[in-house]
Amino acid sequence: MLQLPLVSFTVTIINALRAILIRSLAVLALAAACLWPLPAHAQLNVVPKQREGLEIVEKMGQKIPLDIDFLDTSGEKVTLAKYFNDGGKPVVLAMVYFRCPLICPLMLSNLQVKLSEVSLKLGEQYNLVIVSFDPTEGPAEAGKQREGFLAGFPQALPRNVRDKFGILTGSAASSQRLADALGFPYKFLPESGEYSHSTVIFTLSPEGMICRNIYGVNYSPHTLRLAILEASEGRIGTVLDRAIMWCFTYHAESGGYALASMRVMKVGAVASALAVGIVLLLMWGVERRRRRANRVVALAQMSGPIAALPAR
C-alpha cells in the first residue's frame, strides 16, 4: 500500500514525458514541412505559361495617342479625343473584354461600386472610358455593358452626362495601339479561346497623360478618389481636397495613398509657429493695455493734488 503513491507519481511523469515527446515530434514535422523544397509547379515565383510576358509596364507621365479610332455603343466612329480635353476633367480608363468568364466582370462591377462611393460626379468632374480589346466584340455587346454599368448608379444620369461615359470597341490594331501606349499587355489563348491579361485601372490627366495605375480589385474608394483628384491636377474638388492631396502621397508597395509624414510635420510645425505667434501677440496686446491703464492711473493721481490747490 505504501508503494501506491510512488506508482502514481511515476505514471504522472511518464504521461508528461509522452506529451512533451508528442509535441516535439509535431514541431519537427511542421518544421520539416516548411523547410522541405516545394516541387517546381508549386513554387510561388514560377509564372504560369499563360502569364509570361504580361507584366504591366508603368508609363506614368507619358501621353497616350488620342487619335485612335473606335466605335461607340451606337456604332458611330469616334476617337479617344472625344473624352479628353473636356473642361479640365480627368479620365478613368480600363481595358477589358466582355466575354471574359470571371475577372473582367468582377473588375467592372467593382469599379462601378467604387465610383458610386467616391463623391465625384461622372461626366461633370471626370469622364469614364472602357475599351474592349477583343476585336470580335462590337457596339451591341458594348451597349449591353453600358446599360448594365449605368444601372448600378444610385441616380439616373442625364443624357449629356451619359455621353461622357464611353464603352468602345474596335479593330485589333486600335486596341493594340492603345494597350502599348498604356503599358497593358494581353495575349489570346487559342486553346481556350480566352485572353490572358492583368487587372488594372488607369487614371489620366485631361490631356491624356497617364497619372496612376490602380491594380487588382481590392483598392478602396479613397484610393480611387485620390487618384482621380491627382489626375485632375487641382482642377476639380474642393480646397479641402487639395489640402488632402498635398498631405497624401502614393505608395507603389501598398498600392494606395498614405500620409506624407514629412509634409504633415511641416504643416504641424507651421501651425505650431502660428499658434505661438498668436499667443505672443495676444499677450503683448494685454500687456500694452495694462501699461496704458497704469499710466492713466498715475497721471490721475498726480493731477489730483494740483487740482486741489486754491487759485491765486
C-alpha positions as a printed NumPy array, in Angstrom:
array([[  0.   ,   0.   ,   0.   ],
       [  2.909,   2.331,   0.68 ],
       [  4.054,   1.895,  -2.945],
       [  0.855,   3.334,  -4.469],
       [  1.892,   6.99 ,  -4.233],
       [  5.213,   6.154,  -5.887],
       [  3.459,   4.296,  -8.708],
       [  1.037,   7.175,  -9.228],
       [  3.891,   9.663,  -9.329],
       [  5.753,   7.513, -11.869],
       [  2.674,   7.296, -14.142],
       [  2.282,  11.075, -13.992],
       [  5.913,  11.583, -15.007],
       [  5.592,   9.126, -17.906],
       [  2.422,  10.841, -19.189],
       [  4.101,  14.255, -19.004],
       [  7.154,  12.977, -20.892],
       [  4.894,  11.369, -23.502],
       [  3.035,  14.703, -24.036],
       [  6.344,  16.561, -24.406],
       [  7.569,  13.946, -26.913],
       [  4.377,  14.176, -28.996],
       [  4.582,  17.995, -29.101],
       [  8.236,  17.881, -30.056],
       [  7.533,  15.466, -32.909],
       [  4.708,  17.717, -34.118],
       [  7.012,  20.749, -34.13 ],
       [  9.704,  18.808, -36.008],
       [  7.167,  17.613, -38.577],
       [  5.909,  21.166, -39.122],
       [  9.453,  22.487, -39.485],
       [ 10.285,  19.743, -41.969],
       [  7.18 ,  20.556, -43.994],
       [  8.115,  24.246, -44.073],
       [ 11.739,  23.669, -44.999],
       [ 11.162,  20.857, -47.496],
       [ 11.674,  22.163, -51.045],
       [  8.444,  22.55 , -52.988],
       [  8.081,  20.906, -56.388],
       [  8.659,  23.169, -59.366],
       [  4.969,  23.59 , -60.169],
       [  4.252,  24.743, -56.602],
       [  6.915,  27.446, -56.414],
       [  5.297,  30.827, -55.811],
       [  7.755,  32.626, -58.037],
       [  7.014,  30.462, -61.081],
       [  4.942,  32.394, -63.625],
       [  2.348,  30.25 , -65.46 ],
       [  2.979,  29.947, -69.163],
       [ -0.251,  31.807, -69.948],
       [  1.011,  34.79 , -67.917],
       [  4.516,  35.013, -69.325],
       [  5.331,  38.431, -70.782],
       [  2.149,  40.053, -69.43 ],
       [  3.697,  42.235, -66.748],
       [  2.38 ,  45.804, -66.687],
       [  4.916,  48.365, -67.901],
       [  4.252,  51.517, -65.902],
       [  4.312,  54.616, -68.102],
       [  3.278,  57.343, -65.692],
       [  3.95 ,  60.765, -67.141],
       [  3.583,  59.636, -70.759],
       [  0.703,  60.645, -73.01 ],
       [ -1.47 ,  58.219, -74.929],
       [ -2.412,  58.97 , -78.565],
       [ -5.883,  60.477, -78.684],
       [ -6.42 ,  59.915, -82.406],
       [ -7.078,  56.155, -82.124],
       [-10.343,  55.157, -83.839],
       [-13.019,  53.103, -82.077],
       [-16.784,  52.532, -82.311],
       [-19.144,  53.728, -79.583],
       [-22.288,  51.894, -78.493],
       [-24.306,  53.41 , -81.338],
       [-21.816,  52.209, -83.935],
       [-20.507,  55.71 , -84.583],
       [-16.802,  56.112, -85.258],
       [-15.112,  58.141, -82.517],
       [-11.619,  58.84 , -81.308],
       [-10.348,  58.944, -77.751],
       [-10.1  ,  62.714, -78.087],
       [-13.889,  62.894, -77.55 ],
       [-13.365,  62.098, -73.863],
       [-10.257,  64.197, -73.226],
       [ -9.56 ,  67.949, -73.08 ],
       [-13.115,  68.292, -71.819],
       [-13.236,  71.218, -69.412],
       [-10.285,  70.031, -67.345],
       [-11.876,  66.684, -66.402],
       [ -9.567,  63.7  , -65.777],
       [-10.377,  60.311, -67.286],
       [-10.711,  56.87 , -65.714],
       [ -9.867,  54.186, -68.29 ],
       [ -9.946,  50.388, -68.287],
       [ -9.259,  47.728, -70.93 ],
       [-11.318,  44.527, -70.72 ],
       [-13.165,  42.057, -72.909],
       [-16.842,  41.349, -72.36 ],
       [-16.71 ,  37.559, -72.908],
       [-14.307,  37.208, -70.007],
       [-15.697,  34.459, -67.73 ],
       [-14.605,  35.958, -64.403],
       [-12.049,  38.722, -63.861],
       [-13.378,  41.395, -66.247],
       [-16.992,  41.272, -64.978],
       [-15.644,  41.338, -61.42 ],
       [-13.395,  44.308, -62.21 ],
       [-16.203,  46.274, -63.902],
       [-18.669,  45.534, -61.108],
       [-16.106,  46.598, -58.522],
       [-15.276,  49.763, -60.49 ],
       [-18.946,  50.697, -60.672],
       [-19.367,  50.25 , -56.91 ],
       [-16.236,  52.242, -56.075],
       [-17.118,  55.085, -58.454],
       [-20.537,  55.398, -56.82 ],
       [-18.744,  55.898, -53.478],
       [-16.072,  58.465, -54.395],
       [-18.385,  61.506, -54.067],
       [-17.369,  62.734, -57.521],
       [-19.85 ,  63.156, -60.375],
       [-19.383,  61.134, -63.55 ],
       [-19.495,  63.368, -66.612],
       [-19.179,  66.534, -64.533],
       [-15.94 ,  66.005, -62.616],
       [-14.414,  63.096, -64.526],
       [-15.046,  61.015, -67.653],
       [-15.011,  57.226, -67.928],
       [-13.809,  55.126, -70.871],
       [-13.887,  51.318, -71.078],
       [-12.307,  49.711, -74.141],
       [-12.7  ,  46.109, -75.27 ],
       [ -9.517,  44.638, -76.732],
       [-11.431,  41.726, -78.301],
       [-11.927,  42.598, -81.995],
       [-14.871,  40.16 , -82.251],
       [-16.938,  42.31 , -79.885],
       [-18.92 ,  45.215, -81.266],
       [-21.374,  48.004, -80.373],
       [-24.177,  45.584, -79.468],
       [-22.152,  43.932, -76.697],
       [-20.787,  47.311, -75.608],
       [-24.308,  48.755, -75.346],
       [-25.44 ,  45.985, -73.022],
       [-22.395,  46.526, -70.833],
       [-23.002,  50.272, -70.745],
       [-26.639,  49.999, -69.687],
       [-25.795,  47.458, -67.01 ],
       [-22.994,  49.652, -65.694],
       [-25.129,  52.796, -65.553],
       [-27.992,  50.939, -63.859],
       [-25.785,  50.426, -60.822],
       [-25.525,  54.137, -60.031],
       [-27.889,  55.391, -57.312],
       [-29.353,  58.11 , -59.536],
       [-30.106,  58.218, -63.238],
       [-27.582,  60.272, -65.172],
       [-28.677,  62.979, -67.647],
       [-28.128,  62.312, -71.334],
       [-25.347,  64.881, -71.66 ],
       [-23.568,  63.225, -68.73 ],
       [-24.05 ,  59.711, -70.122],
       [-22.295,  60.816, -73.312],
       [-19.112,  61.314, -71.269],
       [-19.079,  57.603, -70.466],
       [-17.771,  55.617, -73.413],
       [-17.655,  51.856, -73.827],
       [-15.719,  51.36 , -77.036],
       [-14.896,  48.512, -79.393],
       [-12.646,  48.423, -82.403],
       [-10.087,  46.657, -84.508],
       [ -7.227,  44.607, -83.122],
       [ -4.805,  47.276, -84.347],
       [ -6.593,  50.082, -82.486],
       [ -6.774,  48.112, -79.252],
       [ -3.144,  47.069, -79.515],
       [ -2.019,  50.638, -80.123],
       [ -3.833,  51.849, -77.016],
       [ -2.602,  48.91 , -74.928],
       [  1.008,  49.567, -75.965],
       [  0.677,  53.217, -75.003],
       [ -0.725,  52.262, -71.583],
       [  1.83 ,  49.502, -70.976],
       [ -1.014,  46.954, -70.792],
       [ -0.085,  43.652, -72.477],
       [ -2.644,  40.947, -73.208],
       [ -2.499,  37.62 , -75.044],
       [ -5.035,  35.434, -76.85 ],
       [ -5.047,  31.786, -75.781],
       [ -6.112,  29.64 , -78.769],
       [ -6.602,  26.508, -76.663],
       [ -9.33 ,  28.167, -74.57 ],
       [-10.448,  30.986, -76.841],
       [ -9.93 ,  33.421, -73.971],
       [ -7.465,  36.229, -73.234],
       [ -4.821,  36.398, -70.544],
       [ -4.269,  39.872, -69.11 ],
       [ -3.713,  41.87 , -65.956],
       [ -6.287,  43.74 , -63.885],
       [ -5.59 ,  47.457, -63.726],
       [ -7.45 ,  50.78 , -63.8  ],
       [ -5.74 ,  53.843, -65.283],
       [ -6.317,  57.46 , -64.34 ],
       [ -5.251,  60.047, -66.911],
       [ -4.996,  63.813, -66.971],
       [ -7.421,  65.853, -69.117],
       [ -4.703,  65.983, -71.784],
       [ -4.214,  62.197, -71.846],
       [ -1.139,  61.807, -69.63 ],
       [ -1.033,  58.6  , -67.581],
       [ -1.086,  59.584, -63.911],
       [ -1.703,  56.425, -61.914],
       [ -2.205,  52.656, -62.252],
       [ -4.596,  51.047, -59.746],
       [ -4.094,  47.289, -59.616],
       [ -6.453,  44.46 , -58.754],
       [ -9.971,  44.763, -57.369],
       [ -9.272,  45.327, -53.662],
       [ -8.495,  49.042, -53.862],
       [-10.572,  51.36 , -51.704],
       [-12.888,  54.187, -52.855],
       [-10.472,  56.511, -51.035],
       [ -7.603,  55.354, -53.271],
       [ -9.685,  55.788, -56.427],
       [-10.891,  59.24 , -55.367],
       [ -7.372,  60.466, -54.634],
       [ -6.128,  59.056, -57.952],
       [ -8.852,  60.966, -59.832],
       [ -8.109,  64.166, -57.908],
       [ -4.389,  63.728, -58.582],
       [ -5.059,  63.298, -62.302],
       [ -7.153,  66.462, -62.353],
       [ -4.089,  68.477, -61.279],
       [ -6.214,  70.57 , -58.924],
       [ -8.897,  71.387, -61.478],
       [-11.691,  69.556, -59.651],
       [-12.513,  69.089, -55.977],
       [-12.647,  71.47 , -53.048],
       [ -9.966,  73.398, -51.188],
       [-10.031,  70.621, -48.6  ],
       [ -9.417,  68.046, -51.359],
       [ -6.335,  69.985, -52.477],
       [ -5.073,  70.116, -48.903],
       [ -5.622,  66.362, -48.52 ],
       [ -3.817,  65.683, -51.799],
       [ -0.851,  67.72 , -50.575],
       [ -0.704,  65.655, -47.365],
       [ -1.032,  62.261, -49.087],
       [  1.393,  60.504, -51.413],
       [  1.068,  57.309, -53.452],
       [  2.946,  54.207, -52.277],
       [  3.525,  51.629, -55.01 ],
       [  4.26 ,  48.904, -52.443],
       [  0.827,  49.127, -50.837],
       [ -0.997,  50.224, -53.988],
       [ -2.636,  53.117, -52.188],
       [ -2.183,  56.581, -50.741],
       [ -0.681,  57.244, -47.327],
       [  0.09 ,  60.314, -45.274],
       [  3.332,  62.004, -46.278],
       [  4.909,  62.236, -42.832],
       [  7.368,  64.987, -43.714],
       [  4.635,  67.145, -45.214],
       [  2.39 ,  66.609, -42.219],
       [  5.279,  67.511, -39.914],
       [  5.854,  70.703, -41.898],
       [  2.178,  71.595, -41.601],
       [  2.332,  70.864, -37.888],
       [  5.445,  72.999, -37.473],
       [  3.874,  75.927, -39.336],
       [  0.638,  75.58 , -37.361],
       [  2.582,  75.459, -34.094],
       [  4.595,  78.545, -35.043],
       [  1.398,  80.407, -35.954],
       [ -0.223,  79.381, -32.677],
       [  2.787,  80.564, -30.669],
       [  2.847,  83.816, -32.638],
       [ -0.849,  84.431, -31.99 ],
       [ -0.426,  83.748, -28.254],
       [  2.563,  86.107, -28.05 ],
       [  0.642,  88.773, -29.962],
       [ -2.306,  88.46 , -27.587],
       [ -0.008,  88.63 , -24.561],
       [  1.698,  91.721, -25.995],
       [ -1.69 ,  93.363, -26.522],
       [ -2.772,  92.596, -22.951],
       [  0.49 ,  93.914, -21.554],
       [  0.234,  97.071, -23.66 ],
       [ -3.298,  97.748, -22.43 ],
       [ -2.201,  97.118, -18.827],
       [  0.687,  99.605, -19.1  ],
       [ -1.601, 102.205, -20.672],
       [ -4.101, 101.775, -17.865],
       [ -1.312, 102.161, -15.281],
       [ -0.153, 105.406, -16.913],
       [ -3.693, 106.8  , -16.836],
       [ -3.982, 105.951, -13.132],
       [ -0.59 , 107.507, -12.382],
       [ -1.498, 110.723, -14.238],
       [ -4.798, 110.876, -12.394],
       [ -3.04 , 110.551,  -9.04 ],
       [ -0.517, 113.265,  -9.981],
       [ -3.177, 115.742, -11.124],
       [ -5.331, 115.28 ,  -8.003],
       [ -3.312, 117.445,  -5.534],
       [ -2.665, 120.113,  -8.14 ],
       [ -6.339, 120.454,  -8.841],
       [ -6.978, 120.852,  -5.079],
       [ -4.685, 123.925,  -4.658],
       [ -6.575, 127.289,  -4.234],
       [ -6.49 , 129.681,  -7.072],
       [ -4.478, 132.958,  -6.563]])
